[in-house]
């Protein structure tokens, strides 16, 4: 059985075309995605705290850093913001990229490190920052043009048969450009799913406990511009994300 194709068929059979249906189908997914996306860079985040914020809007007896709660809460607010655009199949644009960044990073910028240098949520970086050990990133003055070129390219080049590969390319190039002073990973992972969903493809959780393979796939592109490791990684993560739902679907049909 080709589990990837079966999962895509299952998603499309649900005909998720409204914000209400997105809420219903992604009720558990959105919590799992938020937890893992934030956990990749912040090991103080717990699934229980994430669930409490999404379901009750608050956490009782939390003793960690307030920034953790802001990051989780922002992920919830961003989902609410984007679900209506997903339902309407609004194309991915530079303005939407900036709006997503504002939603995900509001209240989380470090005053000494970023705000004091003129950096703000919802704006491309105003200074040059390099990403991690690979020291990648467009010059700040090149970011708007580089992002416009990337968005034009993915909207023009993908077909129904290569949506996941186009999404992998978008994500790799986004992280390579490194358009923001802060929050590039969370924004990139969120927009990756946005692109998939507006093209009638199920979204993906990148699981924190698979981050070694995730970084290996990123590094392969940075070193050789090879997209395939990330494409294969995302396919495996998609299967892990939806395997339980697919099993339940198969069992309900008696297959």
C-alpha positions, 0 to 999 in steps of 0.5 A: 500500500502506498501510504502517502497516496492513500493519505492524500486521497483520504484528505481530499475525500473529506472536501475541507472547504470551509474554516469550520471544516478545517477546525473539525479536521485539524482539532488534534493536529493544530495542537500537535503541530504547535507543540512540535514546531515550538519545541524544536527550538525551545525544550521548555515547552510541554504538550500539556501546556500547549493543549491547555492554551488551545483548549482553555486559553490559559495554563494553570500553575505555569512556572516557566518563561512567559515567552513560552506561553506567547509562542504557543498562544501566537501559534493558536492565534495564527491558526485562527487567522490563516484558516479563513484564508486557507478555506478561501484558497488565498495565494501565498504572497509577501504580504501574507508572509509578513502577516504570518510573521507578525501573528507568530512573533508578536511579544516574543522579540528580545528587546536587547537583541532585536527590538533595539536594532529596529527589528519588529514582528511583521517586518523583514529583517533590517540587519544582516543575520546568519542562520546557525552553524551554516551561516546562511541568509540573504543580505537584508536589502535583498530579502524583499526581492528574494522573497518575491522571486521565490513566491513567484517561482513556486506559484508558477512551477508546481503541478498537482503531481509535485505539490510536496516537492514544491513545498519542500523547495519553498521551505528550503529556500525560505530558510536559506533566505532567512528573511526575519531577525527571529522566528524563521523556523516557525514561520517557514513551517507554518507557511509550508502547511499553508501552501500545501493546504491551499493546494488540497494537500494534507498538512504536516507535523515536523516532529521534534524527536525527528529533528536530527533528520530534519537538520540533515535534510536542511544541510543537504540543500545548503551544501549541494542544493539537493531537494530530495532529502527534504522531500523524502523527510516531509513525505515520511513526516506526513505518513507519521502525522496521518497514520492513525487517521488512515488506519481508522479510515481503513478499519471503518471501511472494513478494508 
